[in-house]
Amino acid sequence: MVIELKKGDFKPEYAGKMNFYCSVVDDQLRHETDQPTIGLILCQTKDRILAEYALRDIHKPIGVSDYELTRALPESLQSALPTIEQIEAELQSEVGDGGDEP
């Protein structure tokens, strides 16, 4: 599964990018026993009609959904997720190692 998180409204070009990403994953990472890669585009807002037209002739399983940011996590999730500082430290250590790969 490929997930892309976008800030702002859904744009039709996101569908083409996701189609590309899914093709690369299917070609480079997918095992012959795996199902086709599923793409999910998460945007802050989406226009259902615009998304339908953007995905109409793409034959890969791609979906578009919206999300809502919140300021506070429920207590039950706070201990299950890394802190912002931990994420930043991890990203910094990857950059410090010269790693450009995701």
MITI-744014 format. One record per residue (C-alpha): residue number from 0; residue in one letter; x, y, z. Coordinates in pm, whole numbers, padded with zeros to 5 digits. Example, Ala and Ser with C-alpha at 12.3 -4.5 7.8 and 13.67 -1.06 7.14 Angstrom:
# MITI-744014
(0,A,(01230,-00450,00780)) (1,S,(01367,-00106,00714)) 
This chain:
# MITI-744014
(0,M,(00000,00000,00000)) (1,V,(00122,00347,-00089)) (2,I,(-00016,00638,00116)) (3,E,(00042,01000,00029)) (4,L,(-00054,01270,00277)) (5,K,(-00130,01609,00120)) (6,K,(-00190,01942,00287)) (7,G,(-00487,02126,00137)) (8,D,(-00739,02036,-00132)) (9,F,(-00723,01733,-00363)) (10,K,(-00573,01820,-00702)) (11,P,(-00622,01601,-01014)) (12,E,(-00246,01570,-01069)) (13,Y,(-00223,01375,-00742)) (14,A,(-00395,01082,-00917)) (15,G,(-00126,01067,-01186)) (16,K,(00152,01078,-00928)) (17,M,(-00009,00801,-00725)) (18,N,(-00053,00590,-01039)) (19,F,(00320,00633,-01102)) (20,Y,(00412,00543,-00743)) (21,C,(00196,00229,-00752)) (22,S,(00352,00122,-01083)) (23,V,(00703,00156,-00937)) (24,V,(00611,-00039,-00623)) (25,D,(00445,-00312,-00831)) (26,D,(00752,-00339,-01055)) (27,Q,(01029,-00302,-00798)) (28,L,(00895,-00429,-00464)) (29,R,(00590,-00649,-00516)) (30,H,(00640,-01025,-00490)) (31,E,(00466,-01242,-00752)) (32,T,(00226,-01373,-00487)) (33,D,(00127,-01021,-00372)) (34,Q,(-00189,-00849,-00486)) (35,P,(-00156,-00523,-00685)) (36,T,(-00049,-00219,-00487)) (37,I,(-00327,-00002,-00348)) (38,G,(-00282,00376,-00345)) (39,L,(-00445,00607,-00093)) (40,I,(-00432,00986,-00126)) (41,L,(-00517,01167,00198)) (42,C,(-00605,01537,00161)) (43,Q,(-00739,01790,00406)) (44,T,(-01038,01841,00177)) (45,K,(-01164,01665,-00131)) (46,D,(-01422,01730,-00397)) (47,R,(-01585,01394,-00471)) (48,I,(-01669,01482,-00834)) (49,L,(-01319,01613,-00904)) (50,A,(-01167,01296,-00753)) (51,E,(-01396,01072,-00960)) (52,Y,(-01297,01245,-01284)) (53,A,(-00927,01236,-01191)) (54,L,(-00942,00860,-01122)) (55,R,(-01188,00762,-01398)) (56,D,(-00940,00615,-01649)) (57,I,(-00677,00499,-01402)) (58,H,(-00702,00123,-01366)) (59,K,(-00506,00081,-01046)) (60,P,(-00685,00061,-00709)) (61,I,(-00650,00420,-00586)) (62,G,(-00871,00599,-00337)) (63,V,(-00899,00955,-00213)) (64,S,(-01004,01048,00137)) (65,D,(-00998,01355,00353)) (66,Y,(-00853,01389,00700)) (67,E,(-00883,01626,00991)) (68,L,(-00595,01743,01203)) (69,T,(-00640,01761,01577)) (70,R,(-00422,01931,01834)) (71,A,(-00435,01656,02094)) (72,L,(-00413,01278,02073)) (73,P,(-00637,01062,02286)) (74,E,(-00447,00937,02591)) (75,S,(-00472,00577,02471)) (76,L,(-00267,00666,02161)) (77,Q,(-00011,00895,02319)) (78,S,(00210,00613,02444)) (79,A,(00172,00412,02123)) (80,L,(00311,00680,01889)) (81,P,(00656,00840,01882)) (82,T,(00689,01201,01994)) (83,I,(00772,01478,01748)) (84,E,(01117,01495,01904)) (85,Q,(01172,01122,01844)) (86,I,(01065,01151,01479)) (87,E,(01290,01454,01427)) (88,A,(01584,01272,01589)) (89,E,(01529,00970,01366)) (90,L,(01509,01185,01053)) (91,Q,(01819,01376,01158)) (92,S,(02015,01055,01212)) (93,E,(01916,00933,00864)) (94,V,(02024,01261,00707)) (95,G,(02344,01255,00910)) (96,D,(02419,00907,00770)) (97,G,(02393,01049,00418)) (98,G,(02078,00847,00350)) (99,D,(01860,01003,00085)) (100,E,(01634,00702,00055)) (101,P,(01284,00700,00210)) 
